[in-house]
Amino acid sequence: MGTILLEGMEFFSYHGCFKEEQLIGTKFTVDLAVEADMQVAEVSDRLVETVDYVGLYKAVKKQMDTKAYLLEHVAWRIMESLKTSFPELSSIELKINKINPPIGGKVHQVCYATSWRK
């Protein structure tokens, strides 16, 4: 097994329950870790034998570009997309961070984290 990590992916998105969040948007970061059998790629040095991290990024970006009210829902969509597009994955860990959330106080970020194992 091997792990591919995409850490600190940055997006400007329109997720949130407040009308202003859906109109103005805010910055988000996403951290992703996926596991799969990478032994063949380790020896072959061929992209087709591993999980393409560009494809992983594009799958996350597509869901981050689609409005939602809840981070939980965005995370679910990302997880479903990854499981469908990359059936070779044996586990996924995902964390979505909303930077400077409008919660009435000084908070750097709020986060939602989830994981899945085959």
Residue pairs with C-beta under 8 A, 6 or more apart in sequence:
1 35
1 36
1 37
1 38
1 90
2 35
2 36
2 37
2 38
2 39
2 41
2 42
2 50
3 33
3 34
3 35
4 33
4 34
4 35
4 36
4 50
4 51
4 53
4 56
5 31
5 32
5 33
6 30
6 31
6 32
6 33
6 53
6 56
6 57
6 60
7 31
7 32
8 29
8 31
9 29
9 30
9 31
9 32
9 57
9 60
9 61
10 27
10 28
10 29
11 27
11 28
11 29
11 30
11 61
11 64
11 65
12 25
12 26
12 27
12 28
13 25
13 26
13 28
13 64
13 65
13 67
14 21
14 22
14 23
14 24
14 25
14 67
15 21
15 28
15 64
15 67
15 68
15 69
15 70
15 71
15 74
15 98
16 22
16 26
16 69
16 98
16 102
17 69
17 70
18 102
20 102
21 102
22 67
26 98
26 99
26 100
26 101
27 99
27 100
28 64
28 96
28 97
28 98
28 99
29 96
29 97
29 99
29 109
30 60
30 64
30 78
30 94
30 95
30 96
30 97
31 93
31 94
31 95
31 97
32 56
32 60
32 92
32 93
32 94
32 95
33 91
33 92
33 93
33 94
34 51
34 56
34 82
34 86
34 89
34 91
34 92
34 93
35 89
35 90
35 91
35 92
36 50
36 51
36 86
36 88
36 89
36 90
37 88
37 90
38 50
38 51
40 49
41 47
41 49
41 50
51 86
51 88
51 89
55 85
55 86
56 82
56 86
59 78
59 81
59 82
59 85
59 86
60 78
60 82
62 81
63 74
63 77
63 78
63 81
64 74
64 78
66 74
66 77
68 74
68 77
71 96
71 98
71 110
71 111
71 112
72 112
72 114
74 96
75 94
75 96
75 112
75 114
76 114
78 94
78 96
79 92
79 94
79 114
79 116
82 89
82 92
83 89
83 92
83 116
89 118
90 117
90 118
91 115
91 116
91 117
91 118
92 115
92 116
93 113
93 114
93 115
94 113
94 114
94 115
95 111
95 112
95 113
96 111
96 112
96 113
97 109
97 110
97 111
98 109
98 110
98 111
99 108
99 109
100 107
100 108
100 109
101 107
101 109
101 110
103 110
